[in-house]
């Protein structure tokens, strides 16, 4: 799947709520706003057992000025879910994490 998942808090979450109707995400945990036919999904929290939104955002890794969840966290969640659609992502994340960094 080629979508973008965003965790938002405070004013950013309020803005998301003004853009579309809120729904329950597939995980059943928290709330979600889907934009552009689901290509962008904005959540008020992540999966059960994940850090709270403040911790997730505060621990973000900056990539070209854009904050991203640490790849090690993404890998952990995808491996735990072990969904067929995540298998390719798991392999790509492992390759990226094992590659020498400049």
Helices and strands as residue ranges (DSSP letters): E 4-7, H 10-19, E 22-23, E 32-35, E 40-43, H 53-58, E 61-63, E 66-68, H 71-81, G 84-86, H 87-98
